């Protein structure tokens, strides 16, 4: 059964906005978990990027595609710096924004150069998937690494879900390669990627709730420590 990709885009936008709202509400309850606020901003960037991409048609300008993909890359870059902030990185919001902007600029530069060189759309999709997959994997590692310090059990949920997002993007790279070398027809690749999109969207939602659980567990452990002191 083939999933309808435009419908999946709408589901992804709605789910991402819900996750952003949950992050903001959780931040109101756990003001010391500032990563929740930047995580919500990251999700909003991803929702806007997906919205722009869903508006595509045969006459859509390349600038719109680059902007949509750039916003999504910025979203995952923001997720990465947010997790570093949760792990105790003292970076200010300005510094975090600069890091996100730098990563996004590198991506936009590479994609723009590929357009100028006449590279196929598959090549640009490959660059996009590698950036998103790499950032998701880096965020998963930050999540797992932080668990060695604070011993939060809920970190495992977020780390596994982030690894799932990264794995989905690696599958996307494989599908693009199979299509490129005419090993698999485009229709079959699109059908397989539909399930990949569905799985990736679910993983982002799981990561968000995992981060909320991490903030709650962290606050609980601090209260226990204060009582013992």
MOVENZI-V939719 format. One record per residue. N is the residue number from 1. PSI is psi in whole degrees, -180 to 180 (* if undefined). OMEGA is omega as a letter, one per 40 degrees, with the letter a starting at -180 (none if undefined). Layout:
[[N,PSI,OMEGA] [N,PSI,OMEGA]]
//
This chain:
[[1,128,a] [2,129,i] [3,146,a] [4,112,a] [5,-44,i] [6,-38,i] [7,-39,i] [8,-35,i] [9,-45,i] [10,-41,i] [11,-41,i] [12,-43,i] [13,-48,a] [14,-46,a] [15,-41,a] [16,-40,i] [17,-39,i] [18,-44,i] [19,-39,i] [20,-42,i] [21,-41,i] [22,-39,i] [23,-42,i] [24,-44,i] [25,-40,i] [26,-35,i] [27,-36,i] [28,-30,i] [29,-29,a] [30,76,a] [31,-23,a] [32,-17,i] [33,75,a] [34,-18,i] [35,-27,i] [36,-36,a] [37,-46,i] [38,-29,i] [39,-40,i] [40,-41,i] [41,-39,i] [42,-43,i] [43,-38,i] [44,-41,i] [45,-44,i] [46,-38,i] [47,-42,i] [48,-41,i] [49,-44,i] [50,-37,i] [51,-45,i] [52,-41,a] [53,-35,a] [54,-18,a] [55,7,a] [56,151,i] [57,173,a] [58,-24,a] [59,7,a] [60,136,i] [61,150,i] [62,-28,i] [63,-37,i] [64,-42,i] [65,-46,a] [66,-40,i] [67,-44,a] [68,-47,i] [69,-38,i] [70,-40,i] [71,-37,i] [72,-42,i] [73,-42,i] [74,-36,i] [75,-48,a] [76,-32,i] [77,-40,i] [78,-36,i] [79,-40,a] [80,-50,a] [81,-29,i] [82,-43,i] [83,-36,i] [84,-38,i] [85,-39,i] [86,-33,a] [87,1,i] [88,6,i] [89,124,a] [90,18,a] [91,138,i] [92,162,i] [93,-36,i] [94,-44,i] [95,-40,i] [96,-43,i] [97,-36,i] [98,-40,i] [99,-45,i] [100,-45,a] [101,-40,a] [102,-45,i] [103,-43,i] [104,-40,a] [105,-39,i] [106,-44,i] [107,-49,a] [108,-39,i] [109,-46,i] [110,-43,a] [111,-40,i] [112,-41,i] [113,-38,i] [114,-37,i] [115,-43,a] [116,-31,i] [117,0,i] [118,26,i] [119,151,a] [120,157,i] [121,-32,i] [122,-36,i] [123,-39,i] [124,-38,i] [125,-33,i] [126,-45,i] [127,-44,i] [128,-47,a] [129,-37,i] [130,-40,i] [131,-51,a] [132,-45,i] [133,-42,i] [134,-42,i] [135,-39,i] [136,-40,i] [137,-40,i] [138,-39,i] [139,-39,i] [140,-41,i] [141,-42,i] [142,-40,i] [143,-46,a] [144,-42,a] [145,-41,i] [146,-26,i] [147,-22,i] [148,-20,a] [149,-49,a] [150,-10,i] [151,30,i] [152,122,a] [153,-30,a] [154,-12,i] [155,-31,a] [156,-37,a] [157,-50,a] [158,-40,a] [159,-44,a] [160,-41,i] [161,-40,i] [162,-39,i] [163,-33,i] [164,-40,i] [165,-44,i] [166,-42,i] [167,-38,i] [168,-41,i] [169,-33,i] [170,-38,i] [171,-40,i] [172,-42,i] [173,-43,i] [174,-41,i] [175,-41,i] [176,-39,i] [177,-42,i] [178,-39,i] [179,-41,a] [180,-42,a] [181,14,i] [182,31,i] [183,-30,i] [184,139,a] [185,153,a] [186,-35,a] [187,-42,i] [188,-39,i] [189,-43,i] [190,-39,i] [191,-45,i] [192,-40,a] [193,-27,i] [194,-44,i] [195,-34,i] [196,-42,i] [197,-43,a] [198,-45,a] [199,-42,a] [200,-42,i] [201,-42,i] [202,-38,a] [203,-41,i] [204,-40,i] [205,-42,i] [206,-40,i] [207,-43,a] [208,-48,i] [209,-31,i] [210,-40,i] [211,-38,i] [212,-42,i] [213,-38,i] [214,-44,i] [215,-42,a] [216,-43,a] [217,-38,i] [218,-44,i] [219,-39,i] [220,-44,a] [221,-35,i] [222,-39,i] [223,-40,i] [224,-43,i] [225,-37,i] [226,-37,i] [227,-40,i] [228,-31,i] [229,*,none]]
//
